Amino acid sequence: MNKKKTIVIGLVCLWMFLIFNFSSQPAEQTNQLSLKITQKIIDMNLLVLPDKVDPDVYLLLANRWIRKAAHFFLFMILGFLISQVLNVWVKNRFYTSIVSLIISAVYAVSDEYHQMLVPGRNAAWKDVFIDTTGAVLGILLSLLIIQVFKKRKLELSGHYGGSHGNIRHKQ
């Protein structure tokens, strides 16, 4: 196995472990961590407190939103990484996208099941949907990056359109 394949597989495994580790935290521990992060975001004025809203209520609402955004982000990265791994071996982008989506969605379901086994945590189909939607965006970003690099490589080699290629432009 070459170095690139080893690195991308290692990154996927590391990211899955990170997700598993976050899901292993008891509800109180994960809630305290996300409340601290939310408070820091509010303190940095990245989220503005609307007028006539109780700051404590706002903190709880913002915290819920940030927790869901974290689900989305973690699985966006996972979808991206899985897509990159599969694209090392298989050049059919449609196939790699579908398989990446299936793997990500199955991992999202298993993550929610795992959370049912952790004190104070529960599973939610809504989170599976958020996770899978994040994975879809990650897969799309992966495809976009592959396409940009492929186009750039063709441009540098002189085999892609423009004034150096075979495509004529209208005057």
Secondary structure as UniProt FT lines:
FT   HELIX           3..24
FT   HELIX           27..43
FT   TURN            44..45
FT   TURN            51..52
FT   HELIX           55..89
FT   HELIX           93..116
FT   TURN            119..120
FT   HELIX           125..157
FT   HELIX           162..164
//
